[in-house]
């Protein structure tokens, strides 16, 4: 496997890396558009074609070091994937590195988040998503992509942003005070500051790429109209990284479309932008 963004080996070696990048290419419970298991390879290919100087933060964050871990290959059942991801994340949390994860479908976040909230008391989970993903179980398992943050809703301070699709069965589990629907954001000038004020000191971010409008991110399993645009999501993330300690993040649900490289390039830029905000924003 190539180094992230094609950087020199000295910036990709485990010992020199501040950042670990874990691939979890699982796509076993998605129910419509498939292909998230191919997302990581497309993401890496796009990253090799990025220019690595970030204008906004006046930085080259790759010099902090990004080490790609061996991918998690378990796919035999949702339950076994959850357990493998959970136990793997527990081990990674003992390494004193900044942990980042790339799906795969959104169910991979369940085990990650559990390991994080067990380490960080009072953890806030910021979910950027088109869907609430609050079903206690779906199609016979609590480890379905439609259940991605149900456990987090019980054990963390869950903030949901960009939501525009849900099942009525999820309403009992929805905290409207901490959910920022896409249609409401359009008419709420202070939603960014208000949502950040509801966060604790330490935040884990889970980004389902379908939070973005399908005009710029069609390469997801369920592209919902009415999503966020690039400038909105990056402006918001910048504020979160400025004001809170982000302890890790994942990006999920990239399902590449043959012949259209723009979405995978966007995913690579978003990942790199989030690292730039984490490590370089206070050096600007």
Buried (B, 14 or more C-beta within 10 A) or exposed (E): EEBBBBBEEEBBEEEBBBBBBBBBBBBBBBEEBEBBBBBBBBBBBBBEEBEBEBEEBEBBBBBBBBBBBEBBEBBEEBEEBBBBBBEBBBEBBEEEBBBBBBBBBBBBBBBBBBBBBBBBEEBBBBBBBBBBBBBBEBEEBBBBBBBBBBBBBEEBBBBBBBBBBBEEEBEEBBEEEBBBBBEEBEEEEEBBEEBBEEBBEBBBBBBBBBBBBBEBBBBBBBBBEBBBEBEBBBEBBBBBBEBBEBBBBBBBBBBBBEEEBEBBBBBBBBBBBBBBBBBBBEEE
